[in-house]
Amino acid sequence: MRALTTDLGVGFLDLEELSDEDRMLQTEAHRVAAEVFRPAARALDAMTPAERVAPGSPFFEVMGTLKSLGYHRLFLPPEYGGPPEPLSPLAQALVLEELGWGSLGLTTAFLTDMLPFSSIAALGSDELKQQLLVPWAEDEEGRFHGCWAITEPDHGSDFLLGIRDDMDRSSQRGQLVATRQGDGWVLRGQKSAWVSSGPVATHAAVHAQAGADESLHHSFYAVVPLDTPGVRKGAPADMLGVRDDPQGEIFFDDVFVPDANVLIGSGPLYAVFGDQLLCVTSTTIAPVAVGVARAAFEEALAYARNRVQGGGPITRHKNIQLTLYAMFEKIESARAYARQALEYVRRTSIAGIGGPAADPGQAPLGASPRHSRAAQIMAKRVAYEVAHDAVQVCGAFGLSRESLTEKLLRDARCLLIEDGTIEVLALDAARDLIDHYETSDYDFEEVMAQW
């Protein structure tokens, strides 16, 4: 796989007024993306699923490098090793875009690793923080790795979105069921083969149905160490794209989870938390998708500048010029909205992760689902459209397995499905739009009377 862009500088003109600290953070993240992520992603993409998770795999080398550089602590509070001054939403977006530029799969692994532990930082007891968060934060070798165990064989994008539906709840039975036992819960069931980092994870942020006679509406959110007796893992899946982050099933055969590990119990707060968690994850993945789009655009631009046809570089042809411009316009638009949405959600979310802690005694509105979902949908769609156009610009070379553009197209295609299909996310945004969009100046009866 050959990348056409190899510079270690951030080539695009950033319209934001970046501080020296932001620019340094962006440049360093770009260096990690170029020097660490891209070579490993190329190697992992060519491996079998079993080779990717075997000891000595480049996957573990990359995760160890990230830990040695302290990237896993970037979003933590200072008391757990995070930056002395918490990263601004803009700084977070800069890092996420650069890492996404380097590899969607490895960035996905980087993010799923953080979820269980950032959840503990925001919602866990002091004892749980000492037990699980501190060792993970102090890890500089890659000994620990987190994942998000949410998707099930019969429940994908609908898992959290469905808990707010009025559909027959019998159709929303979970496949990971928790039964009360003493001072904890016993888990029985499984999560599907699409759990990102599942085959390599040591800890999981787990959603489980609380009670065999209940439904997904009655679930809780807990952190489970995957060396707990009764946990089994299936074989890693062989996927079209994002192959540099292994995916696979996790089985729970009578796995005991103490109450102390339950961060959000079943009840009304769980639905609110789930909704707001999707606001956080949506605006986290949006800058990553922008990075994927930018990588594809830069490959196409480099190819077009150097590919000679008709007596000169193909950049002389108007169809190529218009295609490149359209790609650029989409990326700039997606970047601007992704950053704005991320800043908004970090300021208003009540998920407890990346935003103010939830207060069960009040009923704050929290972040707007329609705006956060729109950021993810828009960025994902742009990533796929730009990657598709990049292959078209690169012609036969873009279809070659030697071309980075070919991998970017496969990865961008996966984005339309993972972390929620864009159709289901759009339906959720539409429902929020219909239910909560203010139209106080519109009098339907008056309009009909005039008509």
C-alpha positions in Angstrom: 0.0 0.0 0.0 1.5 3.2 -1.1 0.6 6.7 0.3 1.3 9.6 -2.0 1.4 12.2 0.8 4.3 11.6 3.2 5.0 15.1 4.7 5.0 15.5 8.4 3.4 18.9 8.4 -0.3 19.7 8.5 -0.8 20.9 4.9 -4.3 22.5 5.0 -5.0 26.0 6.0 -6.8 26.0 9.3 -9.3 28.8 9.5 -9.3 28.6 13.3 -7.0 31.0 15.2 -4.8 28.3 16.8 -2.6 29.0 19.8 1.0 27.9 19.8 0.0 25.1 22.1 -2.7 24.0 19.8 -0.4 24.0 16.8 2.2 22.0 18.6 -0.4 19.4 19.7 -1.7 19.2 16.1 1.8 18.8 14.7 2.7 16.1 17.1 -0.5 14.2 16.5 0.1 14.4 12.8 3.6 13.0 13.4 2.2 10.0 15.3 -0.4 9.5 12.6 2.2 9.6 9.8 5.1 7.7 11.5 3.3 5.3 13.8 -0.3 4.8 12.5 0.1 4.6 8.8 2.9 1.9 8.6 1.1 -0.2 11.2 -2.3 0.2 9.5 -0.8 -1.0 6.2 0.7 -4.1 7.8 -2.5 -4.9 9.8 -4.7 -4.5 6.8 -2.8 -7.2 4.9 -2.9 -9.7 7.8 -5.4 -12.4 8.6 -7.7 -11.7 11.6 -5.7 -14.2 13.7 -2.4 -12.6 12.9 -3.7 -9.2 13.9 -4.4 -10.3 17.5 -1.3 -12.6 17.9 1.5 -11.5 20.3 3.9 -9.2 18.5 1.3 -7.8 16.2 1.8 -4.2 15.1 -1.5 -3.4 16.8 0.0 -3.9 20.3 3.1 -2.0 19.3 1.0 1.0 18.3 -1.1 0.9 21.5 2.1 0.6 23.6 3.5 3.7 21.8 0.3 5.7 22.4 0.5 4.7 26.1 4.2 5.6 26.4 3.4 9.1 24.9 0.5 9.5 27.3 -2.2 9.9 24.6 -4.6 7.7 26.6 -4.6 10.4 29.4 -5.3 13.4 27.1 -9.0 13.5 28.0 -8.6 12.7 31.7 -8.8 15.1 34.6 -5.4 16.4 35.9 -5.7 14.3 39.1 -5.5 11.1 37.0 -2.7 12.2 34.8 -4.5 14.4 32.3 -3.1 17.7 31.1 -2.7 20.4 33.8 -5.2 22.4 31.8 -7.9 20.2 30.3 -7.9 20.2 26.5 -10.3 22.6 24.9 -12.8 21.1 22.5 -10.8 22.6 19.6 -7.7 20.9 20.8 -9.6 17.6 21.1 -10.9 18.0 17.5 -7.3 18.8 16.2 -6.0 15.5 17.7 -8.9 13.4 16.6 -8.7 14.7 13.0 -5.0 14.0 12.7 -5.2 10.5 14.1 -8.2 9.8 11.8 -6.0 11.0 8.9 -3.5 8.4 9.9 -5.8 5.4 10.4 -9.5 5.0 11.1 -9.0 1.6 12.7 -6.2 2.5 15.1 -8.1 5.7 16.1 -11.2 3.7 16.8 -9.0 1.4 19.0 -7.6 4.5 20.7 -11.1 5.8 21.5 -12.7 2.5 22.6 -9.7 2.0 24.9 -10.6 5.2 26.7 -14.4 4.7 27.1 -14.5 2.3 30.2 -11.9 4.3 32.1 -13.2 7.8 31.2 -16.6 6.6 32.3 -15.1 5.6 35.7 -13.3 9.0 35.9 -16.7 10.7 35.5 -19.1 8.3 37.3 -17.2 5.8 39.4 -16.5 5.6 43.1 -13.2 6.5 44.6 -12.6 2.8 45.2 -13.3 1.9 41.6 -11.0 4.6 40.4 -8.2 3.3 42.5 -8.9 -0.3 41.4 -9.3 0.2 37.7 -8.7 3.8 36.5 -5.3 4.4 38.2 -3.6 1.3 36.8 -4.8 2.1 33.3 -3.8 5.7 33.5 -0.3 4.7 34.8 0.1 2.1 32.1 2.9 3.1 29.6 3.3 -0.3 27.9 -0.2 -1.1 26.6 -1.0 -3.8 29.2 -4.7 -2.6 29.4 -7.1 -2.0 26.6 -10.8 -1.0 26.8 -13.8 -1.7 24.5 -17.5 -0.8 24.3 -19.6 -3.9 24.6 -23.0 -2.6 23.3 -23.9 -4.3 20.0 -25.6 -7.7 20.2 -26.5 -10.3 17.5 -30.1 -9.0 17.3 -29.5 -5.4 18.4 -27.1 -3.0 16.6 -27.9 0.6 15.9 -31.2 0.2 17.7 -29.7 -0.7 21.1 -29.7 2.8 22.7 -32.0 4.4 20.2 -34.6 1.8 20.6 -34.9 2.3 24.4 -36.7 5.5 23.7 -39.2 4.0 21.2 -42.8 3.2 21.9 -42.5 -0.1 20.1 -43.6 -3.4 21.7 -40.9 -4.0 24.3 -41.0 -7.7 23.8 -39.1 -7.1 20.6 -36.4 -5.3 22.6 -35.3 -8.3 24.7 -31.6 -8.1 25.3 -29.1 -10.9 24.6 -26.9 -10.1 27.5 -29.1 -10.5 30.6 -28.1 -9.7 34.2 -29.7 -11.5 37.2 -29.6 -10.1 40.7 -27.3 -12.0 43.0 -26.2 -10.8 46.4 -24.4 -7.5 46.1 -24.1 -7.7 42.4 -25.3 -9.1 39.1 -24.6 -12.3 37.1 -24.3 -11.8 33.4 -25.4 -14.4 30.9 -25.3 -14.0 27.1 -23.2 -12.3 24.5 -22.2 -9.3 22.6 -21.9 -9.5 18.8 -18.9 -10.0 16.5 -18.8 -6.3 15.8 -17.3 -5.2 19.2 -14.4 -3.0 18.2 -11.2 -4.1 20.0 -13.2 -6.9 21.6 -10.6 -9.7 20.8 -7.8 -7.6 22.4 -9.6 -5.8 25.2 -8.9 -6.3 28.9 -11.9 -4.3 30.1 -15.3 -3.5 28.7 -17.9 -0.8 29.1 -21.0 -3.1 29.1 -24.7 -2.5 28.6 -26.8 -5.3 30.1 -30.5 -5.9 30.5 -31.4 -6.0 34.2 -33.7 -8.9 34.7 -34.7 -11.8 32.4 -38.4 -10.6 32.2 -37.4 -7.0 31.3 -36.2 -5.4 28.0 -33.4 -3.2 26.8 -35.4 -0.3 28.3 -34.4 -1.8 31.7 -30.6 -1.9 31.4 -27.6 -0.8 33.2 -24.1 0.4 32.3 -21.1 -1.2 34.0 -17.3 -1.7 33.6 -16.3 -5.4 33.5 -12.7 -6.7 33.6 -12.5 -9.3 30.9 -10.3 -11.6 33.0 -13.4 -12.2 35.3 -14.2 -15.9 35.4 -16.8 -16.8 32.8 -15.8 -14.4 30.1 -15.0 -15.9 26.7 -14.0 -14.3 23.4 -14.9 -15.5 19.9 -12.6 -15.5 16.9 -11.8 -12.1 15.4 -14.0 -11.2 12.5 -12.7 -10.7 8.9 -14.1 -7.3 7.9 -14.1 -5.3 4.7 -12.5 -2.3 6.3 -11.2 -0.9 9.6 -9.2 -4.1 9.7 -6.6 -2.4 11.9 -8.9 -2.6 14.9 -9.9 -6.2 15.6 -13.5 -6.9 16.1 -15.1 -10.0 17.7 -17.7 -11.5 20.0 -17.6 -11.5 23.8 -19.5 -14.2 25.7 -20.5 -13.9 29.4 -21.1 -17.3 31.1 -22.3 -16.5 34.6 -20.0 -13.6 35.0 -20.4 -11.8 38.4 -20.3 -8.0 38.4 -20.4 -6.2 41.8 -22.6 -3.3 42.3 -19.6 -1.1 42.6 -18.8 -1.6 38.9 -22.3 -0.4 37.8 -21.9 3.2 36.8 -25.5 3.9 35.7 -28.2 1.7 37.1 -31.5 0.7 35.4 -34.2 3.3 35.6 -35.1 6.6 34.0 -31.5 8.0 34.3 -30.2 5.1 32.0 -32.2 6.4 29.0 -31.1 9.9 29.6 -27.5 8.7 30.0 -27.7 6.6 26.8 -29.0 9.5 24.8 -26.3 11.9 26.0 -23.6 9.3 25.6 -24.5 9.1 21.9 -24.2 12.9 21.8 -20.6 12.5 23.1 -19.6 9.6 20.9 -21.2 11.3 17.8 -19.2 14.4 18.2 -16.1 12.5 18.9 -16.2 10.4 15.8 -17.1 13.3 13.5 -13.6 14.9 13.5 -12.1 11.5 13.0 -14.3 11.1 9.9 -13.1 14.5 8.7 -9.5 13.2 9.0 -10.4 10.2 6.8 -11.9 12.5 4.2 -8.9 14.8 4.3 -6.5 11.9 3.8 -8.5 10.8 0.7 -8.6 14.3 -0.7 -4.8 14.8 -0.2 -4.1 11.5 -2.0 -6.3 12.5 -4.9 -4.7 15.9 -5.1 -1.1 14.5 -5.0 -2.0 12.0 -7.7 -3.7 14.5 -10.0 -0.8 16.9 -9.8 1.6 14.2 -10.9 -0.5 12.0 -13.3 0.2 13.0 -16.9 -2.5 12.4 -19.5 -3.3 14.4 -22.6 0.1 16.1 -22.6 0.1 17.4 -19.0 -1.0 16.8 -15.5 -4.7 15.8 -15.2 -5.3 18.9 -12.9 -5.5 20.8 -16.3 -8.8 19.0 -17.0 -11.9 20.8 -15.8 -13.7 17.7 -14.6 -10.8 17.0 -12.2 -10.7 20.6 -11.1 -14.4 20.5 -10.3 -14.1 17.2 -8.5 -11.2 18.4 -6.3 -13.0 21.6 -5.5 -16.2 19.7 -4.5 -14.1 17.4 -2.2 -12.5 20.4 -0.6 -15.8 22.2 0.0 -17.3 19.2 1.7 -14.3 18.7 4.0 -14.2 22.3 5.1 -17.9 22.3 5.8 -17.8 19.1 7.7 -14.8 20.2 9.7 -16.5 23.5 10.7 -19.7 21.8 11.9 -17.9 18.9 13.6 -15.8 21.3 15.7 -18.8 23.5 16.5 -20.9 20.5 17.5 -18.1 19.0 19.6 -17.6 22.3 21.5 -21.4 22.5 22.1 -21.7 18.9 23.4 -18.7 19.1 25.6 -20.2 22.2 27.2 -23.8 20.9 27.6 -23.8 17.1 27.7 -25.0 15.4 30.9 -23.6 12.0 30.1 -20.8 12.6 32.6 -18.2 11.8 29.9 -16.7 14.9 28.5 -19.4 17.1 29.9 -21.0 18.2 33.2 -22.0 15.4 35.5 -25.6 14.4 35.5 -27.7 15.6 38.5 -30.5 13.1 39.2 -32.3 15.7 41.3 -32.9 17.9 38.3 -34.0 17.5 34.7 -31.6 19.5 32.5 -32.0 19.3 28.8 -28.4 18.4 28.1 -27.0 18.3 24.6 -29.3 18.4 21.5 -29.4 14.9 19.9 -30.3 16.3 16.5 -27.3 18.5 16.4 -24.8 15.9 17.6 -26.2 13.1 15.3 -26.0 15.6 12.4 -22.3 16.1 13.0 -21.6 12.4 12.9 -23.9 11.8 9.9 -22.5 14.7 7.9 -18.9 13.8 8.6 -19.3 10.1 7.8 -21.2 10.8 4.6 -18.5 13.3 3.5 -15.7 10.8 4.3 -17.4 8.2 2.0 -18.2 10.6 -0.8 -14.7 12.1 -0.8 -13.0 8.7 -0.6 -15.2 7.5 -3.5 -14.3 10.6 -5.6 -10.6 10.1 -4.7 -10.7 6.6 -6.2 -12.3 8.1 -9.3 -9.6 10.7 -9.6 -6.8 8.1 -9.2 -8.4 5.8 -11.7 -7.0 2.3 -11.9 -4.3 3.1 -9.4 -7.0 4.0 -6.9 -8.4 0.5 -7.2 -5.1 -1.1 -6.6 -4.3 -2.7 -3.2 -1.0 -0.8 -3.5 -3.0 2.5 -3.2 -3.8 4.0 0.2 -6.9 5.4 -1.5 -8.3 1.9 -1.9 -8.1 1.3 1.9 -9.6 4.7 2.7 -12.6 3.9 0.5 -13.1 0.6 2.4 -12.7 2.3 5.8 -15.0 5.1 4.8 -17.7 2.7 3.7 -17.6 1.0 7.1 -18.1 4.4 8.7 -21.7 4.5 7.3 -22.5 1.6 9.5 -20.3 1.5 12.6 -21.3 3.4 15.7 -24.8 3.5 14.4 -25.9 3.4 10.8 -26.4 6.9 9.3 -30.1 6.0 8.6 -30.9 5.1 12.2 -29.0 8.1 13.5 -30.9 10.3 11.1 -34.2 8.9 12.2 -33.3 9.6 15.8 -32.3 13.1 14.9 -35.6 13.5 12.9 -37.6 12.4 15.9 -35.9 14.9 18.2 -36.4 17.6 15.5 -40.1 16.9 15.2 -40.7 16.7 18.9 -38.5 19.6 20.1 -37.9 22.1 17.3 -39.4 25.4 18.4 -42.0 26.7 15.9 -43.9 29.1 18.2 -44.4 31.6 15.5 -46.3 29.1 13.3 -50.1 29.0 13.8 -51.3 26.0 11.8 -55.0 26.9 12.2 -54.5 30.5 11.0 -52.5 29.3 8.0 -55.2 26.8 7.0 -57.9 29.4 7.4 -56.1 31.8 5.1 -55.5 29.0 2.6 
